[in-house]
Amino acid sequence: MTIMTHAVMPVRPEGAVHDIADAIATAVPLIDKVTSLAQVGVAFSLTVEDGSVTADITLERGTAGLMGPLASSLGAPGLSYPETGLVRAVGEMGEGRIAVRITAPDVETFPSPHLPAAVAQAFAAGSGRGRAA
């Protein structure tokens, strides 16, 4: 691994304060959307780091039926079974700068890991956009 040094750019207080205020103002409407999602059984979190965003979406049993359409619309490439009782779709958006992970309980529309082949093939055929993160 090579560690590259970068010249530290001077910070203009007025510009930095304005950018911080803009970032906070942008987050305020997001609070209402996340609260609305939580009320219908969808947990949503964003982790923002320098140059990347990770979106974690967790569906409750009552909203697990959203897994297919949601994964398809976000370009997740397929299903995995990270642990017993869960299905997960993983994908990328925004030229790979946004990683998306969708997790749902193992329900009737997503059979247990003992029968994943047909489900995974059908899912992949309908939502082949995106690539694994």
C-alpha positions as CSV (number, residue, x, y, z in Angstrom):
1,M,0.0,0.0,0.0
2,T,1.3,3.4,-0.9
3,I,0.4,6.4,1.2
4,M,0.3,9.6,-0.8
5,T,0.6,12.9,1.0
6,H,-1.6,15.8,-0.2
7,A,-1.1,19.5,0.4
8,V,-3.6,20.8,3.0
9,M,-5.8,23.4,1.4
10,P,-6.6,26.4,3.5
11,V,-10.1,26.6,4.8
12,R,-12.1,29.8,4.4
13,P,-14.3,30.0,7.4
14,E,-17.2,31.7,5.6
15,G,-17.3,29.0,2.9
16,A,-17.0,26.1,5.3
17,V,-19.7,27.5,7.5
18,H,-22.0,27.9,4.5
19,D,-21.3,24.4,3.3
20,I,-22.0,22.9,6.7
21,A,-25.3,24.9,7.0
22,D,-26.3,23.7,3.5
23,A,-25.5,20.0,4.4
24,I,-27.7,20.3,7.5
25,A,-30.5,22.0,5.6
26,T,-30.4,19.3,3.0
27,A,-30.8,16.6,5.8
28,V,-33.9,18.2,7.4
29,P,-36.4,17.0,4.7
30,L,-34.8,13.5,4.8
31,I,-35.8,13.2,8.4
32,D,-39.5,13.3,7.5
33,K,-39.0,10.8,4.7
34,V,-37.1,8.3,7.0
35,T,-39.8,8.8,9.7
36,S,-42.5,8.0,7.2
37,L,-40.7,4.9,6.1
38,A,-40.3,3.7,9.7
39,Q,-44.0,4.0,10.2
40,V,-44.7,1.5,7.5
41,G,-42.0,-0.9,8.6
42,V,-38.9,0.1,6.6
43,A,-35.7,1.0,8.4
44,F,-33.4,3.2,6.4
45,S,-29.9,4.5,7.2
46,L,-27.3,6.4,5.2
47,T,-23.6,6.4,6.1
48,V,-21.8,9.3,4.3
49,E,-18.1,9.2,4.1
50,D,-15.6,11.1,1.9
51,G,-16.6,10.3,-1.6
52,S,-19.1,7.5,-0.9
53,V,-22.5,6.7,0.6
54,T,-23.8,3.4,2.0
55,A,-27.6,3.0,2.1
56,D,-28.9,0.2,4.3
57,I,-32.6,-0.6,3.9
58,T,-34.1,-3.2,6.3
59,L,-37.6,-4.4,5.6
60,E,-39.8,-5.8,8.3
61,R,-41.9,-8.9,7.8
62,G,-44.9,-6.9,6.8
63,T,-43.0,-5.0,4.1
64,A,-40.7,-7.9,2.9
65,G,-42.8,-8.1,-0.3
66,L,-41.0,-4.8,-1.4
67,M,-37.7,-6.7,-1.7
68,G,-38.1,-7.6,-5.4
69,P,-39.4,-4.3,-6.8
70,L,-37.0,-2.3,-4.6
71,A,-33.9,-4.3,-5.5
72,S,-34.9,-4.2,-9.2
73,S,-35.4,-0.4,-9.1
74,L,-32.0,0.1,-7.4
75,G,-30.2,-2.2,-9.7
76,A,-29.2,-4.8,-7.1
77,P,-27.9,-7.9,-9.0
78,G,-29.4,-10.7,-7.0
79,L,-30.1,-12.4,-3.7
80,S,-27.8,-13.8,-1.1
81,Y,-28.6,-15.5,2.2
82,P,-26.2,-14.0,4.7
83,E,-27.7,-15.9,7.6
84,T,-30.7,-18.1,8.3
85,G,-33.9,-16.2,8.1
86,L,-32.6,-13.3,6.0
87,V,-32.3,-12.4,2.3
88,R,-30.2,-9.6,1.1
89,A,-29.8,-7.8,-2.2
90,V,-26.6,-5.7,-2.8
91,G,-25.9,-3.2,-5.6
92,E,-24.3,0.1,-6.5
93,M,-25.6,3.3,-7.8
94,G,-24.2,6.7,-8.9
95,E,-21.2,5.3,-10.8
96,G,-20.3,3.1,-7.8
97,R,-20.3,5.9,-5.3
98,I,-23.4,4.6,-3.5
99,A,-23.5,1.1,-2.1
100,V,-27.0,-0.2,-1.5
101,R,-27.8,-3.1,0.8
102,I,-31.4,-4.3,1.2
103,T,-32.2,-6.9,3.9
104,A,-35.5,-8.6,4.5
105,P,-36.8,-11.5,6.6
106,D,-37.0,-14.8,4.9
107,V,-40.7,-15.0,4.0
108,E,-43.0,-16.8,1.5
109,T,-42.0,-14.7,-1.5
110,F,-38.3,-15.4,-0.8
111,P,-38.0,-19.1,0.1
112,S,-35.5,-20.4,2.6
113,P,-31.9,-20.9,1.5
114,H,-32.7,-24.6,0.8
115,L,-34.6,-23.5,-2.4
116,P,-32.8,-20.4,-3.6
117,A,-31.8,-21.3,-7.2
118,A,-35.1,-20.7,-9.0
119,V,-35.8,-17.6,-7.0
120,A,-32.3,-16.2,-7.6
121,Q,-32.5,-17.0,-11.3
122,A,-35.9,-15.4,-11.7
123,F,-34.8,-12.4,-9.8
124,A,-31.6,-12.0,-11.8
125,A,-33.5,-12.2,-15.1
126,G,-35.7,-9.3,-14.1
127,S,-33.2,-7.0,-12.5
128,G,-29.8,-7.5,-14.1
129,R,-28.8,-3.9,-13.7
130,G,-26.1,-2.9,-11.4
131,R,-23.2,-5.0,-10.1
132,A,-22.2,-6.5,-6.8
133,A,-20.7,-4.2,-4.2
